[in-house]
Every structure is written in structure tokens, then in C-alpha cells.
């Protein structure tokens, strides 16, 4: 492939790739497929012309053979009638038509040979095209996997570890704050508990005086003895 043809192919691949929405490797394969489809179309048209030429030549051969046979009958009839001049004219045209017939026969053989070669080339092209289609399916699958892996790698690399570390630190600070709030609540509830205990242990003056009087009476009894 020449440099200018390659540039043209790449340019066409880029344009068709944009239209098809496919990445470059697959776009190139699609462009090659399009080119082969165009070549196959050209080959089919050429084959149609070859087949037409065959049929046209076969028709000429058939017509010429009819004329040769006709001139032979005319020559015989002229001789039977004693018209030698007419017989010569019929034979002359017969020989001319036989020469044409041989040319047509040779031409038909050449055309058929070209047709066979064209059929073989066209079959090879179709086989290559089918192989390309199969390979394109495989390569498209590989390209999709590679693209997915590339996106995964890109997403993995794009992670910001500083942001993650900052998020962890903020979560830790939040937990510490929650623990501090619980601890502060405990500190606030302890004095109340102590106050409640002190209140529960409070002794009134009446109880205290009774206990003092009781002790005095016990002392006086001891002194009396």
C-alpha cells in the first residue's frame, strides 16, 4: 500500500470511525471490510460482464453455425440446378462464416478461461472477507476487554490517597467526639449521684438530739453504779 493510499485509508477510517462510534483499531478493521466489500462488488460486476460475454459469444457461434449450414445447402442446391456461379458465392460465404466461427470458438474459450480465473479470485476474496469478519469479531471482543481493563486501571490510578486518608481522619475525629460526649455525660451525672447519696445519708437535728440524749442517759446510769 502506497503512502498516499495509506493516508487516504487512515483518513477514511477516522471519518467512518466517528460515524460508527468505534475506537481506531476496530474502525480500521471496519474500513478494510468496506474496501473488501467494494472489491467483491467490483468482482461480481466483472463476473456478470464475463458471463454476458460468454452468452453473447455462444449466441454468435450458434448463429454462425446456422449460416454455415445454410450456405452449404444453398451451394448444393445451386450445383444441382447447374448454377455454378451461385454455388461459388455460397461456398465463399460459407468459408468466411467458418473462419468467423473459429474466431468465435477461440474467443469463447478465452472468455471462459478468464471467467474461471475471475471466479477463483472472487471466491478467494470472499473467503478472505469471511475470515476478516471472524477475526474482527474476535478482535472486537479483545478490544472491549482491553478497554474495560484500561478503564478499571484508570479508575484505580485516579484514586486520591490524600482524600482517603483525610476521610479516615475525619471519621476518627468524629468517633473521638462521640466518645468525648459520652464521657462528658458521665462527668455531668456523677455529681448528681453524689448529691443524691449525700442527701440519702443526711441526719436531721431531731434524730441527732435523740441520739445525744440517749448517750447521756446511758452515761448517768453508769455513774450511778
Protein Blocks (a to p, Z undefined) as FASTA:
>chain_A
ZZklmmmmmmmmmmmmmmnopafklmmmmmmmmmmmmmmmmmmmmmmmmmmmmmmmmmmm
mmmmmmmmmmmmmmmmmmmnopaklmmmmmmmmmmmmmmmmmmmmmmmmmmmmmmmmmmm
mmmmmmmmmmmmmmmmmmmmmmmmmmmmmmmmmmmmmpcfklmmmmmmmmmmmmmmmmmm
mmmmmmmmmmmmmmmmmmmmpccfklmmmmmmmmmmmmmmmmmZZ
